[in-house]
Amino acid sequence: MFQYGATSGYGGQTPLAPAGNGTISIKLSQTITGLQPGTTYHYRIVAVNGAGTANGGDRTFKTASVPLSVQIVGVPNPVVFGNPFLVEGHLSGTGATNHEVVLQANPFPYLAGFQNVGNPEITNGAGGFSFPYLGLLENAQLRVVTVGGSVVTSPVVVESVAVRVSFHARRARRRGYVRLYGTVTPAEVGALVGFQLLQPGNSVNEGGTVVKAGTSNVSQFSRVVRVRRPGLYRALVKVSDGAHVSNYSEPILVR
């Protein structure tokens, strides 16, 4: 059998295995598993027979290192305009714990190149990390890069920014009609708005309109529609400018 461990005190051993008999030298090997990467181990061979036990000399070997790799995700993705989100991830491989990493961003239209965002973070005992991100105004490419030593970069993740949609209703002058109105932030003049009646299992389109100018930061929409059926309605604002993505409003009750 072989004894092995992180020190010359060993601590682990392989099962006893027959080595034959006689006086000639033979080669012996046994497979061990569960070793840590990038670690030096001590080992020796131990022979046992009826006459007693004989220990071989102490020797060492070093296991191979596992290259570092980074994976990230935005939580949530998309994020509603003005809301904070997290860039969470994991650094794996030899030396992944207590390693410095930095978040980088390249905002739409993705021409400025990646720049550091905030301060670096230190991975925890499992290689995990989390970057809070405040005030993302447009869709952005994100990545995380290791600091020090050989630079390792995560795959690029696109964090989408969904427009913020407010939605309201009030009675119109004509009986059986209501005015559906709201705002879109940031301003998305010309975006299409669809009104939907929510029903179990699906939704029904109940007309729509176009977003119009409001202020420099907030646009607006409004239309009088006939209420064929009371219920929960929501507005869908479709955006196609590349800087933001479409979004729904919260449902409102229309009677």
Secondary structure as GFF3:
##gff-version 3
##sequence-region A 1 255
A	DSSP	beta_strand	2	5	.	.	.	ID=ss1
A	DSSP	beta_strand	12	13	.	.	.	ID=ss2
A	DSSP	beta_strand	40	49	.	.	.	ID=ss3
A	DSSP	beta_strand	52	55	.	.	.	ID=ss4
A	DSSP	beta_strand	59	62	.	.	.	ID=ss5
A	DSSP	beta_strand	69	75	.	.	.	ID=ss6
A	DSSP	beta_strand	79	80	.	.	.	ID=ss7
A	DSSP	beta_strand	85	92	.	.	.	ID=ss8
A	DSSP	beta_strand	100	107	.	.	.	ID=ss9
A	DSSP	beta_strand	115	116	.	.	.	ID=ss10
A	DSSP	beta_strand	121	122	.	.	.	ID=ss11
A	DSSP	beta_strand	128	133	.	.	.	ID=ss12
A	DSSP	beta_strand	140	146	.	.	.	ID=ss13
A	DSSP	beta_strand	157	159	.	.	.	ID=ss14
A	DSSP	beta_strand	161	162	.	.	.	ID=ss15
A	DSSP	beta_strand	164	171	.	.	.	ID=ss16
A	DSSP	beta_strand	177	185	.	.	.	ID=ss17
A	DSSP	beta_strand	192	199	.	.	.	ID=ss18
A	DSSP	beta_strand	202	210	.	.	.	ID=ss19
A	DSSP	beta_strand	219	226	.	.	.	ID=ss20
A	DSSP	beta_strand	231	238	.	.	.	ID=ss21
A	DSSP	beta_strand	247	248	.	.	.	ID=ss22
A	DSSP	beta_strand	252	254	.	.	.	ID=ss23
###
